């Protein structure tokens, strides 16, 4: 049965009405337990699973988490993320819908199947790559991890090999910019691992002049191989 406030009817005999009352109590207990944490037994004590007026308590059903005065919930019906903060004794919704103003403090969260229009330039911090000794040396090895910063820099103090990239996946593209600077003595040659591809099959040029700078670009192809190109001899424009 389901809970019925009209049960038992007024004309029910006391001797048979107790079963209906107990059945109704069972239904009430089931409903209360949806939003309350209850003990078991005849004399029960309990509390709201989530505080009154939070989204889970008010609207439900939801997958929710509460940490002090901040409340997070995902509405299972819509999949919408809800964030609430306590304002005095009341819970207020935080608007996390896409923003289109430069003053917004809450960014739009891009979905994998949608385009994101950023309202400011997106930056990534250059990460220094420290060459390691390649075997017995004196050659050096620069390890390239595509899962880390897409902007890297290194100083060439010996002939150097750029290793085959780590975390390259077929069908997933990315581009890494590698800023290489020759040491004060210069003359250090750069070679590349076997997973790299280049236009015409020739090694990209790297300026070997002392203190010269070369930008090397590594672009993951659909096949998972990596296209390597370079811009050597970067100097000040006259």
N, C-alpha and C positions, 0 to 999 in steps of 0.2 A: 504493500500500500504506500501512498504518499501522505504527507502530513495534511490533515483536514481540520481546520479550526472548528468545524461544526460537529466533530466527532468527540465523544459519543453523543448521539441525539438526546434531546431532553427527555424523551420518553423511554430511554434505555434503563433497564433494571440495573440496580447497583451490583447485583450478583454477577452480571455478565459484562458490565461496562469497563471493569478494570483492565481486561485484555486490550480493549481498544485504546485506553489511555496509555498503556505501556507501549503499544505499537506506535502511537503518535509521538511519544517521548523518544523512541528510537529514531524516528525521522527528524525530529527537532535536533537531536544530538548530532546526527550526520550533517545537517545543514550548518550548525554552529561550528563544527570541527573544520569546515572549509576555511574559516578565517580566524580560528582560535586554536590555541594550544591547551588541551584539556587533559587532566588526569583521568583515571578510570575509576569506576565504582559508583556507589549510590550517592556519596557526598563529594561532588566534584568541584575542584577549583581550577580556574583557567585564566587566560589573558588573551588579548588580541595577538595573533601571529605577527602582524605589523600594526604600527600605531594607527589610531583612528585618523581618517582623512588622507592617509597615504594612498597612492594609486592602487596598490594591491588590496587594501582594506576597503576602498570605496568602490572600485570598478571591477577588479579581478576578472578572469583569472590572470595571474601574472607570475613570471619568474622574477624574483625580487631579491635585493640585498640592501640592508640598511646599516650605515656606519655613522653613529651619532646623529648629527643634524643633516646628513646628506642621504638621500634615498634614491636607489636606482631600481628600475623595473622594466621588464620587457613584456609588453602586452601580447599574450599568446594568440589573441585573435587577429591582431594587425601586424605583429612583429615590430611595432614601433618602440623605440627606446624612450623611456620617460625618466627624467631626472627631477627630483624635488629637493628643496632646501627648506629648513624650518625658519619661519619669520615670526619670532615670538612664540605664540602657542599654535600657530597655524602652519600648514605645509603649503608651499607655493611651487607651481610648476616652473621649471627653467625651460625656456623656448630653445629647442635645438633644431628647429627647422632650418633649411638652407638660408644663409644670410647674403644680402647683396649690398651691404654698406661697408665702407672702409673702417668703421668704428667697431665692427662686431668683434667680440671677444670669444665667440664660440664658432669654430671653423666648420664648414661643411664637410661631412665625412663622405668621401667618394666611394661609390660602389664599384665592384669589379666590372660591371656591365654598363657603366655610365661615364660620361665625360665630365671632368671637373674644370670649371672656369675659375682660376685663381685671380684674386684682386690685387695681389702683390707678387713681386718676383720671388721665386723659390730658390734658396741657397743651400748648398751642401759644403761642409767644412772640408778643406784639404787635409788628408791624412798622410803623415810622413811614412814612407816605406824605407826601412833600413835594410840595405843589401847584406846578405850573409855570404860567408865563404863557401864557394862551390867546390866540394870535395877537398882535395889537398891544396887548392888555391894556386896562384893568387887571384884567379878569376872570382867574380862575385855572382850571386843569384838574387834576383828580385822576385818575390812571390806575389802573385796577383790573385786576390780573393774578390770575386765579383759580388759577393754578398755584403761586402763592406762599402765604405764611402766610394762614390763614383769619381771622386777627384783625389788623386794621389800625387806625391812628389818625392824625388829621391836625388841624392848627389852621387855622381859616378866617380869613384876613387880607383877603379880598376876595370879591366874588361868585364863586361856584365852580360848575363843571360836573363832574359825575361821569361819566367817559368810558364808552363802551360797553365791556363787559368783554373782556379778552383771554383766550384759551384756554378759551372756553366751548364745550362739545360737546353736541349733541343726544343725549339718552338717558343722560347722565352728570350726576348731581346733586351739588351741594355748596352750602354756605351760608357766606357771608363776613359777619363782623360789623365794621362801620366806626364807630369812635368819633370823632365830630366835635365839636370845641370851638370856640366863637366866640372871636375875639381880644378884647382888652380894650375895644375900641370897639364891637364887635358890629355887628348890622344886615346881615350878609352873607347873601345869598340863595343857595340851592343848587338847581340844576336837574340833569336827568339825560339821558343819551344816549337814542337812539331804540330801542335794543334792550331797554329796561326795560319792565316791565309793573307796574301797581299796582291795588289794589282800587278798582273804580269808575272807573278811568281818571284819578284825581286824583293830583297830585304828593304824595308823602309830606311830612308837616309836619317842618320843621327849625326849632328854636328860634333866633331871631335876637337874643335878648337878649345883652348883653355877657357873655362868659365862660360862656355857657350850653352844656350838653352834650346832644347828641342821638345816640342809637344808631341806625344805619341797618343793616338786614339785607338782604343780596342772596342770593336763593335761585334756583339754576338749575332751570328747569322741564324736563320731559321733552322739550319741543320745542327746547330750547336757549336760549329767551328767559329773562330774569332777572326774577323777582318782587322788587320793592323795597318794603319797609315800614320804618316808623320809630317810635322811641319818643322824642319830644321832651321837653324840660323836666325832665331828670333832676336831682333835688335830694335833699337829705338828708331822710330820714323823720323827722317830728317825734318 
